[in-house]
């Protein structure tokens, strides 16, 4: 499963509900995403209390893999953006990249953002 930025933020804040979700035996191996790492690190730059979350983030980056885009991701991105535009349900650009990676790797997205539910071929998990 790919952690969306809000899931990554909750995890770095040691949110009990997301920790419980990740401990479930049926939970797939979590993956980080280059887009979420950029969004989260940007948020930390604007925070006055970034030391502990940054330390947790570094631990996660060492323990888990990070997904990056490639030519296949770009194709999924274009298809998803087009599908959402045609259906009249646009979502933020960074979330299209996350959805493209999820579709490419056949992984669910752990997120509280319900707009992922409008992307064909994507399954969203919530905590």
N, CA and C atoms as an extended XYZ file, in Angstrom:
381
Properties=species:S:1:pos:R:3:atomname:S:1:resname:S:1:resid:I:1 pbc="F F F"
N         0.834       -1.171        0.000 N   UNK     1
C         0.000        0.000        0.000 CA  UNK     1
C         0.882        1.240        0.000 C   UNK     1
N         0.395        2.297       -0.630 N   UNK     2
C         1.108        3.565       -0.681 CA  UNK     2
C         0.504        4.503        0.357 C   UNK     2
N         1.344        5.130        1.146 N   UNK     3
C         0.851        6.106        2.118 CA  UNK     3
C         0.723        7.470        1.451 C   UNK     3
N        -0.475        8.030        1.509 N   UNK     4
C        -0.690        9.398        1.056 CA  UNK     4
C        -0.062       10.328        2.094 C   UNK     4
N         0.067       11.591        1.747 N   UNK     5
C         0.719       12.549        2.641 CA  UNK     5
C         0.003       12.653        3.985 C   UNK     5
N        -1.336       12.601        3.989 N   UNK     6
C        -2.024       12.700        5.276 CA  UNK     6
C        -1.783       11.458        6.129 C   UNK     6
N        -1.594       10.311        5.514 N   UNK     7
C        -1.258        9.099        6.265 CA  UNK     7
C         0.174        9.187        6.796 C   UNK     7
N         1.078        9.680        5.974 N   UNK     8
C         2.462        9.850        6.401 CA  UNK     8
C         2.545       10.829        7.569 C   UNK     8
N         1.796       11.900        7.488 N   UNK     9
C         1.772       12.887        8.558 CA  UNK     9
C         1.238       12.283        9.849 C   UNK     9
N         0.153       11.529        9.748 N   UNK    10
C        -0.424       10.882       10.930 CA  UNK    10
C         0.552        9.871       11.527 C   UNK    10
N         1.237        9.147       10.680 N   UNK    11
C         2.204        8.167       11.159 CA  UNK    11
C         3.369        8.844       11.874 C   UNK    11
N         3.886        9.905       11.308 N   UNK    12
C         5.002       10.624       11.934 CA  UNK    12
C         4.579       11.312       13.235 C   UNK    12
N         3.270       11.555       13.388 N   UNK    13
C         2.746       12.133       14.622 CA  UNK    13
C         2.354       11.037       15.620 C   UNK    13
N         2.625        9.783       15.249 N   UNK    14
C         2.335        8.624       16.098 CA  UNK    14
C         0.848        8.505       16.422 C   UNK    14
N         0.008        8.795       15.429 N   UNK    15
C        -1.443        8.668       15.567 CA  UNK    15
C        -1.790        7.200       15.848 C   UNK    15
N        -2.505        6.962       16.941 N   UNK    16
C        -2.818        5.600       17.381 CA  UNK    16
C        -3.639        4.820       16.352 C   UNK    16
N        -4.577        5.474       15.684 N   UNK    17
C        -5.442        4.789       14.727 CA  UNK    17
C        -4.663        4.285       13.522 C   UNK    17
N        -3.741        5.090       13.014 N   UNK    18
C        -2.979        4.633       11.843 CA  UNK    18
C        -1.966        3.558       12.251 C   UNK    18
N        -1.417        3.677       13.432 N   UNK    19
C        -0.504        2.633       13.911 CA  UNK    19
C        -1.239        1.307       14.025 C   UNK    19
N        -2.469        1.332       14.513 N   UNK    20
C        -3.276        0.121       14.609 CA  UNK    20
C        -3.557       -0.453       13.215 C   UNK    20
N        -3.879        0.402       12.261 N   UNK    21
C        -4.135       -0.040       10.882 CA  UNK    21
C        -2.905       -0.739       10.299 C   UNK    21
N        -1.740       -0.176       10.528 N   UNK    22
C        -0.516       -0.740        9.954 CA  UNK    22
C        -0.091       -2.037       10.642 C   UNK    22
N        -0.565       -2.280       11.845 N   UNK    23
C        -0.217       -3.504       12.583 CA  UNK    23
C        -1.123       -4.683       12.241 C   UNK    23
N        -2.196       -4.438       11.525 N   UNK    24
C        -3.114       -5.527       11.176 CA  UNK    24
C        -2.387       -6.536       10.287 C   UNK    24
N        -2.620       -7.826       10.529 N   UNK    25
C        -1.914       -8.853        9.744 CA  UNK    25
C        -2.208       -8.791        8.248 C   UNK    25
N        -3.424       -8.346        7.889 N   UNK    26
C        -3.793       -8.307        6.474 CA  UNK    26
C        -3.284       -7.060        5.752 C   UNK    26
N        -2.671       -6.143        6.492 N   UNK    27
C        -2.169       -4.909        5.892 CA  UNK    27
C        -0.944       -5.204        5.036 C   UNK    27
N        -0.990       -4.731        3.806 N   UNK    28
C         0.119       -4.938        2.873 CA  UNK    28
C         1.331       -4.104        3.279 C   UNK    28
N         2.478       -4.493        2.756 N   UNK    29
C         3.714       -3.756        3.002 CA  UNK    29
C         3.522       -2.285        2.614 C   UNK    29
N         3.793       -1.367        3.532 N   UNK    30
C         3.671        0.052        3.185 CA  UNK    30
C         4.839        0.536        2.318 C   UNK    30
N         4.510        1.452        1.431 N   UNK    31
C         5.498        2.094        0.569 CA  UNK    31
C         5.343        3.601        0.680 C   UNK    31
N         6.443        4.286        0.576 N   UNK    32
C         6.436        5.737        0.494 CA  UNK    32
C         6.419        6.125       -0.975 C   UNK    32
N         6.081        7.375       -1.224 N   UNK    33
C         5.966        7.875       -2.591 CA  UNK    33
C         6.728        9.194       -2.681 C   UNK    33
N         7.460        9.367       -3.759 N   UNK    34
C         8.282       10.572       -3.894 CA  UNK    34
C         7.469       11.849       -3.743 C   UNK    34
N         6.230       11.861       -4.226 N   UNK    35
C         5.382       13.049       -4.136 CA  UNK    35
C         5.040       13.348       -2.678 C   UNK    35
N         4.659       12.322       -1.944 N   UNK    36
C         4.283       12.507       -0.530 CA  UNK    36
C         5.479       12.941        0.299 C   UNK    36
N         6.641       12.392       -0.001 N   UNK    37
C         7.842       12.806        0.729 CA  UNK    37
C         8.122       14.285        0.500 C   UNK    37
N         7.955       14.743       -0.730 N   UNK    38
C         8.153       16.166       -1.026 CA  UNK    38
C         7.136       17.039       -0.325 C   UNK    38
N         5.870       16.629       -0.379 N   UNK    39
C         4.825       17.415        0.288 CA  UNK    39
C         5.062       17.466        1.796 C   UNK    39
N         5.403       16.317        2.388 N   UNK    40
C         5.577       16.270        3.831 CA  UNK    40
C         6.796       17.078        4.271 C   UNK    40
N         7.907       16.921        3.554 N   UNK    41
C         9.112       17.691        3.905 CA  UNK    41
C         8.857       19.192        3.753 C   UNK    41
N         8.093       19.575        2.751 N   UNK    42
C         7.743       20.988        2.586 CA  UNK    42
C         6.946       21.478        3.791 C   UNK    42
N         6.009       20.678        4.253 N   UNK    43
C         5.236       21.040        5.431 CA  UNK    43
C         6.115       21.192        6.665 C   UNK    43
N         7.130       20.335        6.792 N   UNK    44
C         8.037       20.426        7.938 CA  UNK    44
C         8.857       21.711        7.903 C   UNK    44
N         9.179       22.191        6.715 N   UNK    45
C         9.934       23.444        6.604 CA  UNK    45
C         9.132       24.626        7.150 C   UNK    45
N         7.818       24.497        7.109 N   UNK    46
C         6.950       25.560        7.607 CA  UNK    46
C         6.530       25.353        9.054 C   UNK    46
N         7.074       24.333        9.700 N   UNK    47
C         6.694       23.999       11.065 CA  UNK    47
C         7.763       24.440       12.059 C   UNK    47
N         7.318       24.803       13.234 N   UNK    48
C         8.268       25.151       14.298 CA  UNK    48
C         8.618       23.930       15.142 C   UNK    48
N         7.909       22.821       14.924 N   UNK    49
C         8.141       21.606       15.699 CA  UNK    49
C         8.423       20.441       14.756 C   UNK    49
N         9.487       20.507       14.007 N   UNK    50
C         9.745       19.509       12.982 CA  UNK    50
C        10.754       18.443       13.378 C   UNK    50
N        11.438       18.579       14.508 N   UNK    51
C        12.518       17.646       14.835 CA  UNK    51
C        12.042       16.213       14.992 C   UNK    51
N        11.033       15.968       15.821 N   UNK    52
C        10.562       14.594       16.035 CA  UNK    52
C         9.945       14.004       14.771 C   UNK    52
N         9.043       14.714       14.079 N   UNK    53
C         8.512       14.143       12.838 CA  UNK    53
C         9.600       13.863       11.798 C   UNK    53
N        10.603       14.722       11.717 N   UNK    54
C        11.687       14.503       10.762 CA  UNK    54
C        12.489       13.260       11.130 C   UNK    54
N        12.733       13.043       12.406 N   UNK    55
C        13.452       11.838       12.841 CA  UNK    55
C        12.656       10.586       12.501 C   UNK    55
N        11.341       10.625       12.723 N   UNK    56
C        10.491        9.484       12.369 CA  UNK    56
C        10.496        9.265       10.861 C   UNK    56
N        10.428       10.339       10.097 N   UNK    57
C        10.451       10.232        8.643 CA  UNK    57
C        11.740        9.574        8.167 C   UNK    57
N        12.851        9.972        8.736 N   UNK    58
C        14.142        9.375        8.346 CA  UNK    58
C        14.155        7.876        8.638 C   UNK    58
N        13.570        7.468        9.763 N   UNK    59
C        13.488        6.044       10.091 CA  UNK    59
C        12.631        5.301        9.066 C   UNK    59
N        11.508        5.897        8.702 N   UNK    60
C        10.633        5.262        7.711 CA  UNK    60
C        11.315        5.141        6.359 C   UNK    60
N        12.029        6.188        5.966 N   UNK    61
C        12.732        6.170        4.678 CA  UNK    61
C        13.807        5.074        4.650 C   UNK    61
N        14.404        4.805        5.792 N   UNK    62
C        15.419        3.750        5.867 CA  UNK    62
C        14.792        2.354        5.840 C   UNK    62
N        13.584        2.244        6.397 N   UNK    63
C        12.956        0.931        6.538 CA  UNK    63
C        12.085        0.529        5.345 C   UNK    63
N        11.485        1.482        4.678 N   UNK    64
C        10.542        1.190        3.606 CA  UNK    64
C        11.068        1.677        2.267 C   UNK    64
N        10.545        1.097        1.216 N   UNK    65
C        10.902        1.530       -0.124 CA  UNK    65
C        10.146        2.788       -0.516 C   UNK    65
N        10.697        3.498       -1.489 N   UNK    66
C        10.059        4.697       -2.036 CA  UNK    66
C         9.797        4.483       -3.515 C   UNK    66
N         8.574        4.748       -3.932 N   UNK    67
C         8.202        4.631       -5.341 CA  UNK    67
C         8.484        5.940       -6.058 C   UNK    67
N         9.066        5.819       -7.249 N   UNK    68
C         9.374        6.971       -8.094 CA  UNK    68
C         8.674        6.790       -9.436 C   UNK    68
N         8.507        7.869      -10.150 N   UNK    69
C         7.839        7.792      -11.446 CA  UNK    69
C         8.797        7.306      -12.531 C   UNK    69
N         8.205        6.730      -13.562 N   UNK    70
C         8.938        6.328      -14.754 CA  UNK    70
C         8.003        6.501      -15.955 C   UNK    70
N         8.379        5.984      -17.110 N   UNK    71
C         7.556        6.161      -18.306 CA  UNK    71
C         6.171        5.524      -18.166 C   UNK    71
N         6.079        4.421      -17.450 N   UNK    72
C         4.777        3.770      -17.239 CA  UNK    72
C         3.900        4.647      -16.343 C   UNK    72
N         4.488        5.233      -15.317 N   UNK    73
C         3.744        6.126      -14.422 CA  UNK    73
C         3.164        7.295      -15.202 C   UNK    73
N         3.951        7.841      -16.102 N   UNK    74
C         3.515        8.996      -16.900 CA  UNK    74
C         2.276        8.643      -17.718 C   UNK    74
N         2.244        7.437      -18.273 N   UNK    75
C         1.081        7.000      -19.047 CA  UNK    75
C        -0.151        6.899      -18.155 C   UNK    75
N         0.014        6.305      -16.979 N   UNK    76
C        -1.109        6.217      -16.034 CA  UNK    76
C        -1.564        7.617      -15.614 C   UNK    76
N        -0.607        8.500      -15.363 N   UNK    77
C        -0.934        9.875      -14.975 CA  UNK    77
C        -1.830       10.523      -16.038 C   UNK    77
N        -1.436       10.434      -17.292 N   UNK    78
C        -2.200       11.063      -18.371 CA  UNK    78
C        -3.601       10.467      -18.476 C   UNK    78
N        -3.700        9.145      -18.365 N   UNK    79
C        -5.010        8.493      -18.453 CA  UNK    79
C        -5.915        8.906      -17.298 C   UNK    79
N        -5.374        8.947      -16.093 N   UNK    80
C        -6.171        9.324      -14.915 CA  UNK    80
C        -6.602       10.786      -15.007 C   UNK    80
N        -5.678       11.671      -15.359 N   UNK    81
C        -6.018       13.090      -15.483 CA  UNK    81
C        -7.122       13.289      -16.517 C   UNK    81
N        -7.019       12.579      -17.639 N   UNK    82
C        -8.032       12.684      -18.684 CA  UNK    82
C        -9.385       12.163      -18.185 C   UNK    82
N        -9.369       10.998      -17.555 N   UNK    83
C       -10.613       10.395      -17.055 CA  UNK    83
C       -11.304       11.315      -16.056 C   UNK    83
N       -10.537       11.913      -15.171 N   UNK    84
C       -11.117       12.807      -14.163 CA  UNK    84
C       -11.658       14.092      -14.790 C   UNK    84
N       -10.942       14.604      -15.781 N   UNK    85
C       -11.388       15.824      -16.463 CA  UNK    85
C       -12.704       15.551      -17.207 C   UNK    85
N       -12.767       14.431      -17.915 N   UNK    86
C       -13.966       14.085      -18.674 CA  UNK    86
C       -15.159       13.857      -17.742 C   UNK    86
N       -14.891       13.256      -16.586 N   UNK    87
C       -15.979       12.975      -15.640 CA  UNK    87
C       -16.360       14.204      -14.807 C   UNK    87
N       -15.596       15.300      -14.949 N   UNK    88
C       -15.896       16.511      -14.195 CA  UNK    88
C       -15.528       16.420      -12.721 C   UNK    88
N       -14.554       15.573      -12.395 N   UNK    89
C       -14.130       15.377      -11.003 CA  UNK    89
C       -12.616       15.524      -10.873 C   UNK    89
N       -12.089       16.704      -11.157 N   UNK    90
C       -10.635       16.876      -11.045 CA  UNK    90
C       -10.173       16.762       -9.589 C   UNK    90
N        -8.941       16.312       -9.419 N   UNK    91
C        -8.328       16.238       -8.097 CA  UNK    91
C        -6.973       16.941       -8.183 C   UNK    91
N        -6.355       17.237       -7.049 N   UNK    92
C        -5.054       17.917       -7.085 CA  UNK    92
C        -4.014       17.139       -7.902 C   UNK    92
N        -3.167       17.872       -8.580 N   UNK    93
C        -2.161       17.280       -9.460 CA  UNK    93
C        -1.286       16.264       -8.742 C   UNK    93
N        -0.806       16.599       -7.555 N   UNK    94
C         0.049       15.648       -6.838 CA  UNK    94
C        -0.690       14.351       -6.532 C   UNK    94
N        -1.985       14.434       -6.290 N   UNK    95
C        -2.749       13.220       -6.019 CA  UNK    95
C        -2.939       12.378       -7.278 C   UNK    95
N        -2.910       12.994       -8.429 N   UNK    96
C        -2.950       12.216       -9.677 CA  UNK    96
C        -1.665       11.402       -9.797 C   UNK    96
N        -0.523       11.991       -9.438 N   UNK    97
C         0.742       11.241       -9.458 CA  UNK    97
C         0.693       10.059       -8.497 C   UNK    97
N         0.147       10.281       -7.308 N   UNK    98
C         0.038        9.199       -6.324 CA  UNK    98
C        -0.877        8.098       -6.864 C   UNK    98
N        -2.002        8.492       -7.440 N   UNK    99
C        -2.924        7.517       -8.023 CA  UNK    99
C        -2.276        6.756       -9.178 C   UNK    99
N        -1.485        7.452       -9.972 N   UNK   100
C        -0.798        6.791      -11.093 CA  UNK   100
C         0.166        5.723      -10.589 C   UNK   100
N         0.903        6.030       -9.538 N   UNK   101
C         1.807        5.034       -8.953 CA  UNK   101
C         1.018        3.868       -8.363 C   UNK   101
N        -0.094        4.160       -7.716 N   UNK   102
C        -0.923        3.103       -7.130 CA  UNK   102
C        -1.467        2.184       -8.219 C   UNK   102
N        -1.951        2.768       -9.294 N   UNK   103
C        -2.477        1.945      -10.387 CA  UNK   103
C        -1.355        1.140      -11.045 C   UNK   103
N        -0.240        1.769      -11.290 N   UNK   104
C         0.891        1.095      -11.930 CA  UNK   104
C         1.350       -0.131      -11.128 C   UNK   104
N         1.413        0.014       -9.825 N   UNK   105
C         1.931       -1.060       -8.972 CA  UNK   105
C         0.827       -1.897       -8.329 C   UNK   105
N        -0.422       -1.645       -8.725 N   UNK   106
C        -1.582       -2.379       -8.210 CA  UNK   106
C        -1.600       -2.383       -6.686 C   UNK   106
N        -1.443       -1.186       -6.113 N   UNK   107
C        -1.440       -1.024       -4.657 CA  UNK   107
C        -2.572       -0.102       -4.237 C   UNK   107
N        -3.158       -0.373       -3.077 N   UNK   108
C        -4.132        0.585       -2.540 CA  UNK   108
C        -3.410        1.810       -1.978 C   UNK   108
N        -4.171        2.877       -1.777 N   UNK   109
C        -3.646        4.109       -1.185 CA  UNK   109
C        -4.266        4.267        0.198 C   UNK   109
N        -3.424        4.441        1.199 N   UNK   110
C        -3.907        4.722        2.551 CA  UNK   110
C        -4.056        6.238        2.664 C   UNK   110
N        -5.303        6.697        2.717 N   UNK   111
C        -5.565        8.134        2.681 CA  UNK   111
C        -6.936        8.445        3.246 C   UNK   111
N        -7.075        9.656        3.738 N   UNK   112
C        -8.386       10.156        4.138 CA  UNK   112
C        -9.021       10.997        3.031 C   UNK   112
N        -8.312       11.190        1.938 N   UNK   113
C        -8.823       11.992        0.818 CA  UNK   113
C        -9.766       11.147       -0.028 C   UNK   113
N       -11.048       11.440        0.083 N   UNK   114
C       -12.065       10.652       -0.618 CA  UNK   114
C       -12.054       10.853       -2.128 C   UNK   114
N       -11.374       11.895       -2.604 N   UNK   115
C       -11.369       12.100       -4.054 CA  UNK   115
C       -10.629       10.977       -4.782 C   UNK   115
N        -9.810       10.200       -4.072 N   UNK   116
C        -9.194        9.028       -4.713 CA  UNK   116
C       -10.251        8.006       -5.125 C   UNK   116
N       -11.415        8.040       -4.489 N   UNK   117
C       -12.486        7.102       -4.811 CA  UNK   117
C       -13.019        7.305       -6.231 C   UNK   117
N       -12.749        8.457       -6.823 N   UNK   118
C       -13.222        8.735       -8.180 CA  UNK   118
C       -12.261        8.239       -9.256 C   UNK   118
N       -11.117        7.726       -8.852 N   UNK   119
C       -10.119        7.259       -9.816 CA  UNK   119
C       -10.359        5.786      -10.098 C   UNK   119
N       -10.618        5.476      -11.358 N   UNK   120
C       -10.853        4.085      -11.750 CA  UNK   120
C        -9.595        3.251      -11.525 C   UNK   120
N        -9.807        2.053      -10.978 N   UNK   121
C        -8.694        1.134      -10.783 CA  UNK   121
C        -7.879        1.402       -9.530 C   UNK   121
N        -8.386        2.262       -8.637 N   UNK   122
C        -7.674        2.593       -7.399 CA  UNK   122
C        -8.560        2.190       -6.220 C   UNK   122
N        -7.925        1.605       -5.222 N   UNK   123
C        -8.652        1.286       -3.989 CA  UNK   123
C        -8.040        2.114       -2.868 C   UNK   123
N        -8.885        2.821       -2.148 N   UNK   124
C        -8.431        3.652       -1.045 CA  UNK   124
C        -8.752        2.966        0.273 C   UNK   124
N        -7.773        2.956        1.170 N   UNK   125
C        -7.962        2.459        2.523 CA  UNK   125
C        -7.979        3.653        3.449 C   UNK   125
N        -8.766        3.548        4.498 N   UNK   126
C        -8.876        4.653        5.451 CA  UNK   126
C        -8.559        4.130        6.840 C   UNK   126
N        -8.143        5.004        7.705 N   UNK   127
C        -7.893        4.611        9.091 CA  UNK   127
C        -8.748        5.431       10.027 C   UNK   127
